[in-house]
Amino acid sequence: MMILYTLGDAVRRKARATVWSIIAGIFLLVGLGFLTSAFWMVLSELRDPLFAAQVLGGGFFGIGLIFLGISWLVGRRLYRLPPTPAAKTGTEPIVQMIEGFLLGLNAGRSTRGTRRSDRH
């Protein structure tokens, strides 16, 4: 049973990472098209088109490596253990809490009584 839970958890984690990567990729490509065009125009005015191509190619390569590393980290989380079922004691949690409170109250009263008797 634990193997199935771990496998299902891994599949959900990988699917979630894939969906977020695809959505991010779409928006990045649209924005990147406009930014590339504008940056090419600026670099071509400052120097020649060969310089513009080298700068843009190196930048895109570096950004691609960064996003590849991020997607690798998102898909690689530690495994979670399946939740353990609560022990059946036959009493409700509120009853256990009241019982614990009363036990503590009685313990406090008993220590208070022994201190007074020790003083006299």
FILUMNU-957981 format. One record per residue: residue in three letters; y, z, x of N, C-alpha, C in turn. Coordinates in steps of 0.001 Angstrom, whole numbers, plus 500000, padded with zeros to 6 digits. Layout:
N
alaYZXYZXYZX...
***
This chain:
120
met498809500000500820500000500000500000501251500000500861met501211500740501978502381500805502843502651499456503511ile501602498707503803501776497396504421502505496463503468leu502131496501502190502812495654501212504262496044501047tyr504555497336501048505939497789500921506755497340502128thr506198497484503327506904497089504539507111495580504571leu506115494818504153506229493373504121507286492931503112gly507269493531501947508270493197500928509668493551501379asp509808494664502073511109495073502590511609494079503633ala510728493619504494511108492654505525511519491317504906val510796490877503878511122489611503218512486489711502539arg512747490819501844514050491003501195515175491019502219arg514957491690503342515977491784504378516278490409504977lys515231489631505247515431488296505819516102487361504817ala515719487454503539516333486602502519517813486937502362arg518139488218502369519539488631502236520356488126503432ala519811488239504625520514487773505818520703486259505780thr519713485534505269519807484076505189520877483645504192val520905484285503035521907483924502023523314484176502543trp523537485328503169524871485616503704525238484645504823ser524285484238505618524568483273506685524948481912506113ile524286481485505046524600480189504436525990480203503812ile526314481270503077527636481361502450528728481368503513ala528533482164504553529523482216505630529646480862506306gly528537480177506500528573478872507152529356477839506368ile529233477832505049529970476871504222531473477083504362phe531913478331504202533343478609504317533862478358505725leu533067478684506713533490478440508087533631476953508388leu532734476143507860532819474705508113534056474077507483val534387474490506272535583473942505613536841474324506389gly536966475607506706538141476046507459538179475471508852leu537016475333509440536941474809510791537388473353510862gly537117472602509823537571471204509802539087471101509856phe539750471912509051541212471883509057541797472421510354leu541245473495510851541752474064512098541505473142513292thr540379472469513292540075471541514388541073470386514418ser541356469867513252542314468769513177543687469196513691ala544142470362513259545454470840513695545465471159515194phe544414471773515681544358472134517088544265470891517973trp543543469878517513543443468614518259544833467977518414met545594468011517326546942467428517378547825468157518390val547720469487518416548548470270519338548116470025520779leu546819470036521046546344469838522418546596468418522917ser546521467453522040546793466071522452548260465884522820glu549131466612522147550550466526522481550856467215523812leu550169468322524079550416469059525321549831468332526530arg548627467823526402547951467143527502547301465891526932asp546213465434527511545544464220527036544390464571526085pro543835463574525373542738463832524428541459464365525085leu541196464036526352540026464558527031540106466086527164phe541272466591527495541476468031527584541245468695526214ala541756468057525170541586468596523820540098468659523448ala539342467639523802537915467623523486537163468711524245gln537497468940525486536828469973526273537130471372525731val538370471622525390538737472945524876538056473202523536leu538102472237522642537486472422521327535962472547521422gly535336471752522271533881471832522434533441473176522986gly534134473673523989533804474982524552534025476113523559gly535093476028522783535362477054521772534301477084520689phe533926475892520193532900475835519143531544476316519650phe531238476015520904529979476469521472529945477998521559gly531029478595522004531105480055522098531030480731520738ile531731480188519757531707480749518405530300480626517812gly529644479504518065528275479334517575527323480366518159leu527480480675519448526639481702520066526901483080519460ile528158483371519152528487484663518542527817484792517173phe527924483764516342527316483828515008525792483854515074leu525220483196516046523774483257516228523338484680516564gly524095485349517404523794486741517737523946487670516544ile524966487438515714525163488269514524524009488086513550ser523582486852513312522472486642512381521176487244512918trp521011487277514227519831487898514826519862489411514603leu521053490019514746521165491463514542520989491861513080val521486491063512151521382491394510731519927491354510278gly519169490410510744517779490286510334516840491242511040arg517321491982511991516473492849512812516859494315512631arg516501494891511505516740496308511258515439497073511398leu515553498365511594514364499193511689513689499281510332tyr512390499467510348511634499564509110511882500896508437arg511954500864507132512081502093506350510705502504505860leu510493503793505787509247504293505235509340504294503713pro508229504063503036508270504081501575508566505489501074pro509211505607499930509506506944499416508226507683499059thr508184508945499419507006509749499121507139510320497713pro506063510333496965506156510889495617506373512393495684ala507158512910494747507449514340494712506192515111494317ala506025516262494915504858517095494619504973517637493195lys503896517560492457503887518057491081503594519554491100thr504592520364490794504397521809490764504261522315489343gly504583521504488377504455521910486991505719522548486446thr506725522760487295507977523336486812509109522364487068glu510121522492486275511296521632486416512144522095487604pro512932521218488189513774521619489329514782522712488960ile515296522691487747516268523717487369515613525092487307val514346525125486889513620526401486844513407526917488261gln513076526021489182512888526426490571514198526933491175met515301526305490825516588526733491346516968528116490803ile516741528346489533517037529653488945516144530724489567glu514874530392489762513951531341490374514391531694491788gly514809530697492560515293530954493917516548531816493917phe517450531563492972518665532364492868518323533821492555leu517415534022491609517047535387491227516327536120492358leu515487535408493103514830536031494252515855536463495300gly516838535600495552517893535955496500518735537122496008leu519013537151494724519780538246494144519023539564494284asn517735539544493988516922540761494131516821541197495591ala516717540248496498516653540594497915517956541233498363gly519072540706497896520369541302498225520515542697497663arg520070542912496448520149544242495843519265545239496588ser518099544788497017517191545715497707517749546111499076thr518397545205499785518980545564501080520193546453500901arg520947546247499873522105547086499615521644548515499300gly520580548658498552520079549984498196519554550747499399thr518930550075500360518398550781501541519507551228502466arg520584550494502547521687550884503416522371552146502895arg522539552255501612523188553436501042522331554685501257ser521042554516501130520176555681501304520112556107502773asp520304555160503715520278555505505131521519556295505532arg522646556084504863523889556752505229523849558239504860his523224558603503788523270559987503308522239560804503961
***
